[in-house]
Amino acid sequence: MGLFDKRRRAPLPDAARSAVPLDSGERVLAWARDEQTGSHVLATTHHLALVGPDDALGWRRPWHEVEAGTWQGEPSLLTVTWVDHGAPSQWHITEPSMIQQTLRERVQASVVLADEFRTAARRTVRVVIRQDLATGAIVEQVIAGKGARVDDPAVAAEAARHLARLRSEIGR
C-alpha cells in the first residue's frame, strides 16, 4: 500500500466505542483491531482501553500506567509494557492506524520529569514524575530495570533522593 493510498478502513464499530466509558472532555483519538483476537484497542485522551471481540470492556488504564510501547513492523506487532511490570499487552495490527503514534504521544504527555540512576549492582532504576491526564494529579513512580531491587534500602534511599530533587524542580 502506497503512502497516499485512498483506501478507507472501516470505522470503529459503535459497540466497541460505546463499551469504553469516556469522562468529560475525553475522546477517542485512535484505535486498532487485533487481527488475531478481534479485540479493539482504543487510545483516548486519558486512557488506553481494550474491548474484547464480544464488545465488552476488557480493561481501561490511565496513560501514566503505561511504561512504553514498541512497534515491530515485520510481524505487525504492537507491545505495551506497564509500570507495574504486569504482563505486557500485545496486538497484531495489520490495518492502517494511528495507534502507534498516539500511544507514544500520550505516554510522553504524561511524563513531567524523569531521571535514572545505576545501583551498586550496576542495575538501572528510573524515577518519574507523571501526570494523570484525566485529573491532573501528580504521580511519582520508581521503576526498576531488569535485576534491580527497589526494596533494597540503599536503592530505595537513592530513589527517594532523586524523587525529592524532581519534586523540587516542579515546585513541590
C-alpha positions as CSV (number, residue, x, y, z in Angstrom):
1,M,0.0,0.0,0.0
2,G,1.4,3.4,-1.0
3,L,1.8,6.4,1.2
4,F,-1.2,8.1,-0.4
5,D,-3.4,5.1,-0.9
6,K,-7.0,6.3,-0.9
7,R,-8.4,3.1,0.6
8,R,-10.5,3.8,3.6
9,R,-10.6,1.5,6.5
10,A,-13.8,0.5,8.2
11,P,-14.8,2.8,11.1
12,L,-14.6,1.8,14.7
13,P,-17.7,-0.3,15.4
14,D,-20.3,1.6,17.5
15,A,-20.4,-1.3,20.0
16,A,-16.7,-1.1,20.7
17,R,-16.8,2.7,21.0
18,S,-19.7,2.6,23.4
19,A,-18.0,-0.1,25.6
20,V,-15.4,2.4,26.7
21,P,-16.7,5.0,29.2
22,L,-15.5,8.5,28.4
23,D,-15.0,11.1,31.1
24,S,-16.0,14.7,30.5
25,G,-13.7,16.1,27.8
26,E,-12.3,12.7,26.9
27,R,-12.5,11.4,23.3
28,V,-11.2,8.5,21.3
29,L,-8.0,9.6,19.4
30,A,-7.1,6.4,17.7
31,W,-7.9,2.7,17.6
32,A,-6.8,-0.6,16.0
33,R,-8.2,-4.1,15.7
34,D,-6.2,-7.0,16.8
35,E,-6.3,-9.4,13.8
36,Q,-5.7,-12.5,16.0
37,T,-8.4,-11.9,18.6
38,G,-10.8,-9.5,17.0
39,S,-10.4,-7.2,20.0
40,H,-10.1,-3.4,19.7
41,V,-7.5,-1.3,21.4
42,L,-8.6,2.3,21.8
43,A,-6.4,5.3,22.7
44,T,-8.3,8.1,24.3
45,T,-7.1,11.5,25.6
46,H,-6.9,10.0,29.1
47,H,-6.8,6.2,28.8
48,L,-5.7,3.1,26.9
49,A,-8.6,0.6,26.7
50,L,-9.2,-2.9,25.4
51,V,-12.6,-4.0,24.1
52,G,-12.9,-7.7,23.5
53,P,-14.4,-9.4,20.5
54,D,-17.7,-9.7,22.4
55,D,-17.7,-5.8,22.6
56,A,-17.2,-5.9,26.4
57,L,-14.7,-3.7,28.1
58,G,-11.7,-5.8,29.0
59,W,-9.8,-3.0,30.7
60,R,-9.2,0.7,30.8
61,R,-6.0,2.1,32.2
62,P,-4.7,5.7,32.5
63,W,-1.7,6.7,30.4
64,H,0.6,7.1,33.5
65,E,0.4,3.4,34.0
66,V,1.9,2.7,30.6
67,E,5.7,2.3,30.7
68,A,6.3,2.1,27.0
69,G,5.0,0.9,23.6
70,T,7.0,-0.8,20.9
71,W,6.1,-1.5,17.3
72,Q,7.6,-4.3,15.3
73,G,6.7,-3.6,11.7
74,E,7.6,-7.0,10.2
75,P,5.2,-9.1,12.3
76,S,2.9,-6.0,12.7
77,L,3.0,-6.4,16.5
78,L,2.3,-3.6,19.0
79,T,3.5,-4.3,22.5
80,V,2.7,-2.2,25.6
81,T,4.6,-2.7,28.8
82,W,3.2,-1.5,32.2
83,V,4.8,0.4,35.0
84,D,3.7,-2.2,37.5
85,H,5.6,-4.9,35.5
86,G,2.4,-6.8,34.8
87,A,2.3,-9.0,31.7
88,P,2.8,-7.0,28.5
89,S,-0.2,-6.5,26.2
90,Q,0.3,-7.3,22.6
91,W,-1.8,-6.8,19.5
92,H,-1.3,-8.0,15.9
93,I,-2.3,-4.9,13.8
94,T,-2.3,-5.1,10.0
95,E,-4.8,-2.3,9.1
96,P,-3.5,1.3,8.9
97,S,-3.9,3.0,12.2
98,M,-2.6,6.0,14.2
99,I,-2.5,3.9,17.4
100,Q,1.3,3.7,17.5
101,Q,1.9,7.4,17.1
102,T,-0.9,8.2,19.6
103,L,0.4,5.8,22.1
104,R,3.8,7.5,22.0
105,E,2.4,11.0,22.2
106,R,0.1,10.2,25.2
107,V,2.8,8.4,27.2
108,Q,5.1,11.4,26.6
109,A,2.4,13.8,27.5
110,S,2.0,12.1,30.9
111,V,5.7,12.5,31.8
112,V,6.5,15.6,33.7
113,L,10.1,14.8,34.7
114,A,12.3,11.7,34.7
115,D,15.7,10.7,35.9
116,E,17.6,7.5,36.1
117,F,20.5,6.1,38.2
118,R,22.6,3.0,38.5
119,T,22.6,0.8,41.6
120,A,25.8,-0.5,43.2
121,A,25.0,-3.7,41.3
122,R,25.0,-1.7,38.1
123,R,21.3,-2.0,37.5
124,T,19.2,0.8,36.2
125,V,16.3,2.4,38.2
126,R,14.1,5.2,36.7
127,V,12.3,7.7,38.8
128,V,9.5,9.5,37.1
129,I,7.0,12.2,38.0
130,R,4.0,11.8,35.8
131,Q,0.6,13.4,35.5
132,D,-2.8,11.7,35.4
133,L,-4.1,13.2,32.2
134,A,-7.7,12.8,33.4
135,T,-7.3,14.6,36.8
136,G,-4.1,16.5,36.6
137,A,-2.9,14.7,39.7
138,I,0.9,14.2,40.1
139,V,2.0,10.6,40.3
140,E,5.5,9.5,41.5
141,Q,7.0,6.3,40.1
142,V,10.1,4.3,40.8
143,I,10.6,1.8,38.0
144,A,13.2,-0.9,38.5
145,G,15.1,-2.1,35.4
146,K,16.0,-5.7,34.9
147,G,17.6,-7.2,38.0
148,A,17.2,-4.0,40.1
149,R,15.6,-4.3,43.5
150,V,13.8,-1.2,44.8
151,D,13.2,-3.0,48.1
152,D,17.0,-2.8,48.8
153,P,17.4,0.0,51.4
154,A,20.3,1.7,49.5
155,V,18.3,1.7,46.2
156,A,15.2,3.0,48.0
157,A,17.2,5.8,49.6
158,E,18.7,6.8,46.3
159,A,15.3,6.7,44.6
160,A,13.9,8.9,47.4
161,R,16.8,11.4,46.8
162,H,16.1,11.5,43.1
163,L,12.4,11.9,43.6
164,A,12.9,14.8,46.1
165,R,15.1,16.6,43.5
166,L,12.4,16.1,40.8
167,R,9.7,17.3,43.2
168,S,11.7,20.4,43.9
169,E,12.2,21.1,40.2
170,I,8.4,21.1,39.7
171,G,7.9,23.2,42.8
172,R,6.5,20.6,45.2
